[in-house]
Amino acid sequence: MKDRIVLAYSGGLDTSVAIGWIADATGAEVIAVAVDVGQGGESLETVRQRALGCGAVEAYVADARDEFANEYCVPTLKANGLYQGHYPLVSAISRPVIVKHLVKAAREFGATTVAHGCTGKGNDQVRFEVGIQTLGPDLKCIAPVRDLALTRDKAIAYAEEKQLPIVTTKKNPYSIDQNVWGRAVETGYLEDIWNAPTKDIYDYTASPEFPPAPDEVTITFEQGVPTALDGVALSPLQVIQELNRRAGAQGVGRIDVVEDRLVGIKSREIYEAPGAMALITAHKHLEDVTIEREHARFKATVGQRWSELVYDGQWFSPLKRALDGFIEDSQQYVSGDIRMTLHGGQAIVNGRRSDTSLYDFSLATYDTGDTFDQSSAKGFIDIWGMASKVASGRDQRVAGE
Ligand code: ARG
């Protein structure tokens, strides 16, 4: 019996060519695996047919949109996950869910090896392979672009020669990865980091320069999970999709950064994540009202570490799992409504209400009804400043010697 290899299949040029390329190079049978994480575009059935048309012996397709929203996007939201303070981990969180399906398909079809279309320079190869090693320690990994010299030029030539049922275009200079949490665009003229992005690279967002009238939205959270928009109950997937539409129309969530890849390279990325950025903003503001100060400060550190682990391909690691436990626990009281205005590229919070709020009007007010005993502040300040005061006395003594 022939060896079998499952391939993470997108339906695009590179992975379509990879089917035959891998078969030619290894003599194995290739099973294409396509996972819908809300990237839009073609139907799974169209993608499936193309995989078979390109020579796959089987094609496994999975609608993982709700799974991705509930088990990957929602945890990222609970962590306020932003790598380097900017990037909402769009591609980083899609790899582990794709890995789950790759390993599942490998088991179902008796494959020994998993293949993916990543290059040898990026983070995604690491995320795929670390994930596969963790979930299927017996499985081998192969990356035709990296390991079997499948360059873009060769891919185009191969597709034309074999008349594969795909459109080969030499034009699109960008490398794009997208899902319901956002969209990532790199390469081409963006590699000159002084070049501003041109309009044509955006797809999830309209230009914020000439926005439509302001759009006010109320987002309801229950224990950190978004459950309704404007009072209408929705699933997390639906909330993200709807906010992609509404915040996207206002140009919210455009991000242009130079980021630190795990492999040590700095790279320019353009992201658009209208729904994710609106949600993270709203969620953080609700935490400000519902999480106790020290808990909130520490959670910010945890969220940052969590984001680094997820970026670095450690989704299935023990430390990431342990931090999940902390983050999950922190969400116990993160319930309530956030009102925000989406307009001109910004998502600005202008109202919050929660039955589990820690905001105490009678403590905060400067008007009548104040219950805060201001006389206790004086002694508190004396003690709070004591250590610095003693140290400063020492500095002056030493300087005077
Ligand atoms: N740099 C981002 C990351 O490592 C996005 C990579 C996505 N790939 C792409 N072709 N743009 O998560």
Boltz pocket constraint, residues with backbone or C-beta under 6 A from the ligand:
constraints:
  - pocket:
      binder: B
      contacts: [[A, 89], [A, 90], [A, 91], [A, 92], [A, 123], [A, 124], [A, 175], [A, 176], [A, 177], [A, 184], [A, 185], [A, 186], [A, 269], [A, 311]]
      max_distance: 6.0
